[in-house]
Amino acid sequence: KTIEKGGREMEENQFTAMFASPDERLVSVLGNNIAQTFFATGTIGKGFAVLSDRRVYFKGKCLQRTGKRFSAIHEERVVDVSNVTGTGFVHTKPVWLLVISIVLFVLAAVYFVVSVANLAFIGLLAVLLFGGLGGLFLWLYNSRKRTIFEIAFAGGGIGLDASWIDAQEAEFFQKNIRLVGDNLKRQERQYARGGNAAGELAQLAQL
């Protein structure tokens, strides 16, 4: 049996084999192209996420939040949808690298003005040094800033680099997490009402 997600047909049983419970139902996939590559070759680098009607499954290289920092993980992780506190895009920017880069460029400019005024060769070497270091830190800043699609839960969160996934796919996945979460809460309320009704019937029977 195949299902269509984002215009691509995927083998449902390949995903359901990942599920913790045999009665879980596949809802959505985030990172279809990466998942296709994984199932075709058996190897994985970039991560993808699979949403069932109970849990979110992460596989491959993902990003785990601890406090305000994200660190790469390469393990399979599972999060119950009932524990999800929010979803969305997070922008990470190592501003300190940008600040150092600006300071170095300012120093390079100052040494350039001084060296031109005094015709100092050493000053030009300082310009090249500070300018080169400024360019290096600017490159580090641009290479480390990124946008992450995060699924947050109590105590942290797990996400995927947004450059790996399609924006419409992320929106569809995010919408379905909310729908699954609402459905689980509705089931819990119905179960609680059923338990209360059973208790009242037991009390009536004792009377």
N, C-alpha and C positions, 0 to 999 in steps of 0.2 A: 504494500500500500504506500502511495506517495501523497504528500501534501505540498501545497504551494505556499511559499513564504517569500514575500518581496519579489515575486515573479520568477522564482527558482524552485524547481521540484527537488525535494529532499526525501530520502528514504526514512520513513518514520521509525522503523525498528532499529536503525542505527543510533538514534537518539534515545529511544526508550530503554536501550540496553544500559545506558548510563544511570538510569533512575534507581533510587533506593527501594521503591515499592513497585511491584509489578502492575498495580492498578493505577499508577500515575498516568496522566494524559499530557501529551505534548501540546504546548500552547504557542510558543514563539522561539525563534533562534536569533541571536545577535552575533553577527559575523559569519554569515552563510558561506562566503567564499573560503574563509579560513577553515570552517568545518568541512567543506567539500574536500579541500586539500588533505586534511587529516584523515578522513575516511578513505580517500583514494590511495594515500601513500603510507599511512600509519605513523607518520612523523608530524610533529607540530612545533612551531616556534611561537608565533603570535597566538594570543588567547581568543577564545570565543565563549559565549554564555548560552545556556539552554534553559528555558522557562517551562516548568510543568505546572499543573494545577495545584502544586503544594510547595515546590522548592525551586531555587535557582542554582544551576550547576555551572561552575567555571572550570574551564580546561585549558591548559597551555600557559603561556606567559601572561600574567595579569598583574595588577597593581593593587597592593593592599595598603590601606590607610592606617597609620598609627599616630594618633594625635593630629598634627597638621602635615605630616610627611607621608609620602607614598614610597613604598619599596616594592621591587619586582619579586614576584613569586612564580614558581614554575610547577606548582602542584595543583591537583584537582581539589577544588573547594566546593562546599555545599552550604547554602543559606536557606533557611525556611522563610517562605514568603511572609508568614505571620510575624517574623522578627524584623522585616524591612521597615525602616523608619522614613526612607525617602530615596528618590532617584533624581538624577540630573547631571548636568555638565559642570565640571570643576576645572578652573583655570589655574595652573601652577606656574608661577614666575619667580625664579631665584633673583630677586631684585638686588641683592647684595653684589652679584656679579656685574649687573649693569652699573651700579654705583662705582665700583672699582674701575670699570672700563672708562666711565666719564672722568674720574679723577686722573687716570693715566693720560687720557687725551688732553686734559687741561694742562697737565705738567709738560706734555710734549709741545703744546702750543706756546707755553711760557718759555721753554728752553729754545724754541725756534726763534721767537722774537728777540731773546737775549743774544743768541748766537749770531743772528743776522746783524744786530746792532754793533756787536763787538768783533764780528768776523772770527768767532771762536769755533775751531774744528771740533773740540771736545763737546761743545754744546750741540752740534749737529748729531754726534753719536748718541747723546742723551735723547734727542728728538726721535731717532730711529728706535732706540731701546723702549722708551715709554710709549711711542706710537705702536710698536709691534706688540707690546704687552697689552695695550688697550684693545687692539684688534683681537688678540687671543681671548681676552675676557668677554668681549662682545660676542665672539663666536660661541663661547661656552654658554652664554646667556641664551642665545637664540636656539642652541641645540637642546637645552634642558627645559625650556618653557614648552608647555604642552597643554592640551585640553583632554580631560579624562571624563568618560561617561561612568559615573559612580553609582553603585547601589549601596546605600548607607544602612547600617544597622547599629544596635546598641554596642558601643565600644569601638567602632571603626567603620570600615567599608571596603569594598572590593570593586575595582573598575577595570575598564579597557581603554587603551589609548584611542581617542576619537578619530585619529587619522587612519585607523585600521577599519573603521566601520562606516556605513552609510547613514547619513542624517535621518532619512525617512525610516530606515530600519531601526535606529535607536528610538525614534519617536513611537513607532509601532510597539516595540519591546516595552518601553516605559508605560505606555497606555495599558498594555496587557498585564503588567505587574500590578497596577492599581486595580484592574478588574478582578484579578485572582485574589488579591488581598481583601477587596470588598466582599467577594463571594465567601471566602473563608470566615470572615467576621459574621456574615449573615448566617452561615451554618452553625457557628458557635452560639449565636443568640437563639436559633431554633432549638438547638440541643439543650440549652439552659432552660428554655420554656418547657420543653418536653420533660426534663428532669423535675421541674417544679410541679407540673401537672401530675406526674407519677407519684410524687410525695404526697400531694393533696389527696389522691385516690387512696393511697395506703392509709392515711389518717382517717378518711371516711370509712374505710373497711374496718378499722379498729373500733370506731364508734358503733 
